[in-house]
Amino acid sequence: MRRELNVLALIKGNERYVFVYDEQSRELLLEAFRAQAADPELSLNWFDAAVLTQKAHEQATPDATVCTAKTPRF
């Protein structure tokens, strides 16, 4: 069985936040966002955590704008 991984990345100045997770660890990911936003020693803030949370939810939801119809070949 293949395990699919999701990646979220945030670049803030010289800092890089990269999160790699699977569907089963999504709740742990959201907890990590909250913990890091609450840490005054990190630059990740509550707005960043909210944006990353939204992106994680979008990754869990199939994109309705993607066309699944086969493209005709000429």
Backbone bond lengths (Angstrom), bond angles and torsions (degrees), N, CA, C in turn:
res aa  C-N    CA-C-N  psi(-1)  N-CA   C-N-CA  omega(-1)  CA-C   N-CA-C  phi
1 M - - - 1.448 - - 1.533 109.00 -
2 R 1.329 116.01 131.68 1.455 121.69 178.33 1.511 110.59 -84.95
3 R 1.285 115.82 134.81 1.464 121.19 178.00 1.517 108.24 -102.58
4 E 1.335 116.14 121.30 1.456 119.88 179.24 1.509 110.22 -89.20
5 L 1.313 115.07 138.61 1.453 121.22 178.50 1.517 109.75 -114.47
6 N 1.308 115.29 146.27 1.463 123.01 175.49 1.517 107.80 -109.41
7 V 1.316 115.79 150.44 1.459 121.30 178.82 1.523 108.88 -129.91
8 L 1.324 115.21 131.40 1.464 121.97 171.27 1.520 107.04 -123.28
9 A 1.308 117.31 137.21 1.457 120.60 179.77 1.517 110.14 -134.93
10 L 1.313 114.66 143.48 1.462 121.91 176.54 1.517 107.37 -133.06
11 I 1.328 116.69 128.44 1.456 121.77 177.69 1.524 107.61 -112.80
12 K 1.328 115.47 121.53 1.471 121.87 178.61 1.521 107.54 -125.90
13 G 1.309 115.03 101.05 1.461 118.24 -178.36 1.513 110.43 61.21
14 N 1.330 116.28 -121.50 1.461 121.39 179.70 1.522 112.90 -89.51
15 E 1.337 117.45 -4.22 1.461 120.92 -177.94 1.521 111.03 -94.07
16 R 1.324 114.80 147.00 1.462 121.82 177.71 1.522 108.07 -126.51
17 Y 1.312 116.12 126.81 1.460 122.23 173.11 1.523 106.60 -112.64
18 V 1.317 117.25 117.09 1.456 121.95 -179.47 1.525 107.84 -126.29
19 F 1.329 115.48 124.88 1.454 122.22 -178.43 1.525 108.68 -119.06
20 V 1.317 116.63 124.38 1.457 122.93 177.21 1.524 106.43 -117.53
21 Y 1.334 116.80 126.30 1.459 120.13 -174.74 1.517 110.71 -152.72
22 D 1.327 115.76 162.58 1.458 120.73 173.51 1.532 108.14 -111.67
23 E 1.314 116.00 175.43 1.467 120.54 -175.99 1.530 112.35 -59.61
24 Q 1.334 117.16 -35.51 1.455 120.80 -177.96 1.526 112.63 -70.31
25 S 1.305 117.82 -21.11 1.464 120.52 -177.64 1.528 113.12 -104.67
26 R 1.324 117.12 13.83 1.470 120.41 -177.81 1.536 111.67 -59.36
27 E 1.331 118.58 -43.74 1.472 120.65 -179.33 1.529 110.81 -63.92
28 L 1.325 117.41 -38.59 1.466 120.28 176.25 1.529 110.92 -63.58
29 L 1.315 115.85 -36.49 1.457 120.87 177.01 1.524 110.44 -61.34
30 L 1.332 116.77 -47.08 1.464 120.63 -179.70 1.525 111.08 -63.45
31 E 1.316 117.18 -36.94 1.464 120.86 175.51 1.529 110.68 -64.60
32 A 1.322 116.47 -38.17 1.465 120.69 178.22 1.523 110.85 -64.19
33 F 1.330 117.49 -39.88 1.475 120.87 176.53 1.521 109.79 -57.99
34 R 1.346 116.34 -47.66 1.469 120.62 -178.33 1.531 110.96 -63.41
35 A 1.311 116.43 -44.17 1.468 120.11 -179.08 1.525 111.27 -63.61
36 Q 1.316 116.44 -41.79 1.460 119.43 -178.76 1.520 111.79 -71.33
37 A 1.332 117.41 -35.44 1.462 120.54 177.57 1.531 110.62 -66.66
38 A 1.322 117.31 -31.08 1.465 121.64 -179.61 1.529 112.39 -80.58
39 D 1.319 117.62 -12.60 1.469 121.53 -177.91 1.530 109.32 -83.47
40 P 1.340 117.60 112.99 1.469 119.82 -177.38 1.530 113.80 -68.14
41 E 1.324 117.43 -12.80 1.462 120.29 179.89 1.526 112.78 -85.47
42 L 1.337 116.89 -7.39 1.465 121.22 178.72 1.520 109.70 -105.96
43 S 1.306 116.22 152.27 1.469 119.80 178.72 1.528 112.08 -83.78
44 L 1.326 117.57 -12.90 1.462 120.53 178.59 1.524 107.84 -66.10
45 N 1.335 116.58 123.77 1.468 119.90 -176.32 1.530 110.44 -112.92
46 W 1.333 115.96 -176.65 1.471 120.20 -176.05 1.521 111.97 -66.73
47 F 1.327 117.47 -34.20 1.469 119.51 176.47 1.527 109.90 -63.54
48 D 1.333 116.54 -45.36 1.468 121.09 177.59 1.524 110.49 -58.18
49 A 1.335 116.07 -44.72 1.470 120.90 179.82 1.524 110.74 -61.53
50 A 1.327 116.96 -39.36 1.470 120.50 179.33 1.525 110.89 -66.15
51 V 1.322 116.96 -42.62 1.466 120.71 179.08 1.532 110.39 -64.88
52 L 1.325 117.24 -44.99 1.461 120.54 179.01 1.528 111.14 -63.67
53 T 1.334 117.14 -38.29 1.466 120.99 177.45 1.522 110.34 -62.09
54 Q 1.330 116.65 -44.39 1.466 120.77 178.61 1.525 110.56 -61.35
55 K 1.318 116.68 -43.44 1.472 120.29 179.57 1.529 111.27 -64.33
56 A 1.318 117.21 -37.84 1.469 120.46 177.95 1.524 110.35 -64.46
57 H 1.339 116.99 -39.15 1.464 120.13 177.12 1.529 110.94 -66.83
58 E 1.323 117.10 -38.32 1.464 120.69 177.74 1.526 111.06 -63.99
59 Q 1.323 117.04 -37.04 1.464 119.71 178.90 1.525 111.27 -66.97
60 A 1.322 117.34 -26.40 1.463 121.51 179.83 1.519 111.73 -80.81
61 T 1.333 117.01 -20.47 1.453 122.11 -177.41 1.521 109.44 -101.22
62 P 1.337 117.47 127.16 1.466 118.70 176.80 1.528 110.67 -58.38
63 D 1.296 115.72 138.04 1.462 121.21 -178.69 1.524 109.96 -74.80
64 A 1.307 116.28 115.24 1.460 121.66 -177.91 1.523 111.96 -71.76
65 T 1.344 117.05 -15.83 1.459 118.82 -177.84 1.525 112.81 -85.18
66 V 1.311 117.23 -10.68 1.465 120.06 -179.85 1.521 108.92 -77.79
67 C 1.306 116.50 127.41 1.460 121.56 179.71 1.523 108.73 -81.11
68 T 1.327 116.36 123.74 1.462 119.79 -179.52 1.523 112.06 -97.20
69 A 1.331 117.03 -4.47 1.466 120.07 179.03 1.521 109.51 -70.02
70 K 1.310 115.14 146.68 1.462 119.16 179.76 1.530 109.40 -72.09
71 T 1.315 114.75 138.42 1.447 120.84 177.76 1.531 108.34 -78.41
72 P 1.333 116.19 128.97 1.461 117.66 -179.79 1.519 111.38 -63.41
73 R 1.313 115.81 143.63 1.454 120.63 177.46 1.514 108.59 -101.91
74 F 1.307 115.78 139.07 1.456 120.33 179.74 1.495 110.51 -110.79
